[in-house]
Amino acid sequence: MKISHIEHLGIAVKSIEEALPYYEKTLGLKCYNIETVEDQKVKTAFLKCGETKIELLEPTSPDSTIAKFIENRGMGVHHVAFAIEDGVANALSEADAQGIRLIDKSPRKGAENLNIAFLHPKSTMGVLTELCEK
């Protein structure tokens, strides 16, 4: 797989509304997009930091993966997303061939209309890894 850059860092928060003042007023970043991804039961807010984005993730349902993450681990870094140049489907095939446990067997739509897929943290040194392509 060919990675061009870190696409974004996903950070789980209980409330985007409560988290944004820290990122905007304290750190000086600017939120440029807020959207809800219904099938993932999450509301997202994106901020730019140089060429990398910060994605704040707020659960929209108590049974969402983000709600469960916050319940088990508290708020904080949830995942690292990498921009894939040669396609997420290709990257998944390569990872699978190397014995990496896949959460997604094929790409799906994520926030900002990206094609995304996740690799399981039990196979990625404990870091939930997201693969992204426009």
ABEGO torsion letter per residue (X at the ends): XBBABBABBBBBBABAAAAAAAAAAAAGBBBABBBBBAAAGBBBBBBBBEABBBBBBBBABAABAAAAAAAAAEBEBABBBBBBAAEAAAAAAAAAAAGBBBABABBBBBBGGBBBBBBBAAAAGGBBBBBBBX
